[in-house]
Amino acid sequence: MKTIAILGPTASGKTALSIEFALKYNAHILSLDSLSIYQEIDIASAKPSLDERQGVHHYGMDVLSPSEHFDVTMFFDLYKEAHEASLREGKNLIIVGGTGFYLKAMMDGLSLKPEISLHVKEKIDQHLLDLEASYALILEYDRAYANKISSSDRYRIEKWLEIFLTTKEIPSLYLLNAKQEPIIKDIALYEIEIPKESLAQKIALRTALMIKAGLIDEVFGLEKRYTRAPQCMKAIGIKEVLDYFDGRFKISGLEERITFNTLHLAKRQRTFNASQFPPHTQGDIKHLSNAIEAYFIS
C-alpha cells in the first residue's frame, strides 16, 4: 500500500487529479476539506458530484449534518478508517484537500490542549481586549513562542493564554511535552503549482458556475434549516451570500466578492504549504501526473 497527498490552492485541479489516479491505481480517497465534510453543502464546497465520485470511495465527504461541529481529531479518525480499509482491501490511499493544517497535524502529531474552564475563558476575553499587552506577556514568559508569532496574531495569542492561564506552565514547553506521535509516518507529497493569473481565472470561472448552479438557493435552504449559527455558515461562498441577503451588496457584486475572498484563501494556502511541509515534489499538472505515476508503479 502507498499513500500520497495532493496539495495545492483551491481550484487548482486537485480533485480531478486525485480521482484520475484513484481509478488508475486502485486507491481510496480521503478528503481533508472543512466544507466537503458536510452533507447538503454541495455547491459551496465545490465537492465532486456523485457521478464524478463513482468507482472511488471518498472518505471525509458528506459525513456531518451542517448543524454539527468538528475539529481536527475527526479527520484523525477518518484517516484511520480510510487507512485500515485500504490495507484490508489491498488499495492505495490518496489524500486531497486545501486544508493543509489537518494534514500537517497528522504528519507532525497534535499537542493535547487542557480543558478550559469558564473562569479562564472570561480572563482570556479580557486579555484579548489588548493584544499588544498580551503579546508583551508572552515575550516576558515565553520568548520562544513569541518569536514565532506576530503581536496581532489573535488566534495564537489566545491559544497561548489558554495553556498559560490553565496550567501555569510555559506553553512552548507544554506543547512540546504534550505532543502525540504522528499518525501518518510514510507519505509522498505532491503540490500543484499554477501561475497566479491562471488560478485567478479558474477561481472566477468556478465562482460564476457555482452561482449559475444554484448557490443562492443552496445557502437559502441551509439558513432556513440550520440558521446562521453553525460553523459551516461562515465559510467562503456561504457568508457572502448571507451578506447579499442582508443587502450589503447587489447581486452583481456577489460573484466579485466570492472571487476576491477565494483568491485571498488561495494565497494563504500557498503560504502555508510553502512554510509548513518538508521539501516535496512540485509542478504543473502534467509534471505531477508523471511523478505520481512513476511513484505508484515503482
N, C-alpha and C positions, 0 to 999 in steps of 0.2 A: 504493500500500500504506500502511495505517495500523497503528500499534502502540499498544496501550493496556495498562495494568496495572491489575488489580483488587486492591486492598488490603483488609485488614480482619482482625479477630481470628479465630481458629479457630472454626468452627461458625456463622459469621455469614451464610453463604449465598453465598460467593464462587464455589464450584464450579458450583452450579446456574445462577448468573447468567452465568458465563463460557460454559457450554455453550449456553445460550439464545441469546446473541449470536453465538457462533461459527456456529451453524446459520443464524441470521438474516442475518448479514453475511459469510458465506463466509470464515471465519477458521480458522487453525490455533490450537491452544492449547499454550503452554509452561508446564508445572507446575514451580514453584520450591519444592518441598516435600522436606524432608530425609528423609521416610519413604516417600512415594509413589514415590520413585525406585527402591525395591527391589521385586523380584519376591517373591511368596509372602507379602507383608505387605499384605493387602487390608483386613482388618477394623480392625486397629490404626491404619492410616494414614487410614481413612475415605475412601479414594480412590473415585471413581465406578466403578460396575460397568462391565463390557464393554458391556452393553446401553445404559447411560447414555452411554457414550462413542461409541456407534455414529453414524457420519456425521461425526465430528470427529477429526482426527488429533491425538493428545496426545503431545507431546514431553516427556521428563522423567519418564515413568511406566514402571515395570517395566523399568528399564534394567540394574540391577545385581543380582547374587546377594547375599543377606544377608551372605555372608562377605566381600564386597568393601568396601573403604573408598573414600570420595570426599571431595573438597573443593570449594571454590567454583569452581575452574578447570574442573571438569567441567560445571557449569552454563554457563560461558562457551562451551564447545564446543557444548552443546545449544542455546544461543541462536543461535549462528552457523548451526547446521544448520537450525533452525526458520525463521530469518530468510531464509536462502538459498532454502529450499523455498517460502516464502511469496512471495518475489519471482518465482521461476521459475514458480509456478503462478497468479500473479495473485490471491493471497489476502491478507487482513489477518492480524494476529497479536495474540492476546490472551495476556498473561502473568498467571498467577494463582498464589497460594500464600501461606502465612502466614509464610514465612521471608524477612522483608524485607531481611535482611543481603545476601542474594545479589543481589537487585535493586539495592540501593544500590551494591554493588561494581561492577555492570555500568554503572551510570549515572555513577559517580564515577571509575572506574578503580581498579585494585588495586595497592598497592605490593608490589613483589617483595621477598621476605624472603631473607636469606642462608642458606646451608646451615649447620646447627647441628651441631658435632662432639660426640662422646660426652663429651669432656672438658668442653666448655662446658655440656652438659646436666647434668653432675654438679655443676658450680659453681652453676648456676641452682637446682637442687634444694636446695642448701644455703642460698642466699639466700631461697628461698621459705619456709623454716622460720621466718623472722622478717619478716613483711610490713611491719611498721612501719619496720624498719631499711631494707628495700628501697625503701620509699616515700621515706624520708629521702634515700637515694642519688639517686633520681630528682629530688627537689627541688633537690639540690645541683648536678646536672649539666644538668638539662633541665626547667626550671620550666614551660615551655610545655606539655609533655606532662603534668606533674604536675597542672597546673591543670584538666585535662580528666578526671581520674580520681579515685577515692577511695582512701584508704590501705588499704582492704580489697579492692580490685579485683584479685584474684589473677590473673585471666586477662590483663588488660592490663599488669600489672606483669611477668608472665612474658614477654610479647611484647617489652616494653622491654628486659628483661635479655638476651633472645636477640640483639637487634640490638647493644646496647651492648657486651656481652662478646665478640661475634664480630667486629664491625667496628671497635670502639673509636671509633665516631662517635656524635654526638648523635642519638638515634633520631628525634626530631621532624624534624630536618633530613634525615636519611637517608630517611625515609618520603616527604618532600616531593620529593626528587630522584629517588627510585626509582619514582615513580608512573607507571603506564602510562596511555595515552589511554583515555577512556571507550569502552565497547563499544556502549552504547545512547546515541544522541545526539538522537533525536526520539521522544518517547513522551508520551502523555497519561495521567495518574494519576487513578484514581477509588477512593475509600475508603468502604467500607460503615460507617456509624455505626449502632450498635444500643444501646438502653438496657442498662445493666448487668444489671438484673433479667431482662430478656428473654433476654439472652445466657446468663445462668446457667441459665435454664430449658432453653434449647436444648442447652447442654452436658450437663446432667443427662439429658435425653431421649436424646441421641446416645449417651452412655455406656451407658445401660440397653439400648439397641438393639444396641450393639456386643457386649455380654456375651451377650445373647439370640441373636445371630447366630453365636456360636461363638468369641469372642475367646480364651477359656481354651484351647480345643483348638488354635487357631492358634499361640499362644505355646508351648504344649507341644511342638508339632511343630517349631517354629523352634529351641527349645532342644535338642531331640533331634538335629536335623540339623546345627546350627551351634555348639552350646554357648552360653555366655553372653558369650563374648569379643567378638563383633563390635560395632561402633559402634552399629548399629541396636537392639541389645538393651537399650540404656539409655534408649530413647525412652519418653515417657509413653504409657501403655496397655500397654506390654510390661513395663517394670520393676516395675509394681505387681502384675502377675500373677505375676512371678517371686518377689516378696516374699510373695505369697499361697501359692505353692508351698513357700516356706521356713517357713510357719506364723507369719508376723509378724502376720497378722490373719485373721479368718474371712471366709468368702465374703460375708457380709453387709456387711463393711467394704470390699470391693474396689471396688464401684461408687462409694462415697463418696470413697475415696482417689483414684481416677482423676479424678472430677469436680473435686475440690479442686485437684489438680495442674494440670488443664487450665485452670481458672479463673485460676490464677497465670500460666500461659503466655499466656493471652489478655491479661492485664494488661500483661505485658512487651511483647507485640506492639503493643498500643495506644501504649505509651510510646515504643517505637522508631519507629513510624510518625509520631508527632507531632513527634519531635525530629530525625529524620534525613532526611526528604524535604522538597523545596520545597513551597510552597503548591499545593494541588491541590483538585479537586472532592470534596466530602464530603457525605454524606447517607444517608437510608434507601434501601432497595432501589428503591422507586418513583422517588425523585428521581434516583438514579444511572442507572436504566434510561432515563429521559427524556434525561439528559445524554449518555449513551453513544450513544443513538440519534441525537441531534442531531449528535454528532461524526462518526459514520460516514456520515451522509447529506449532510454539508456539503461 
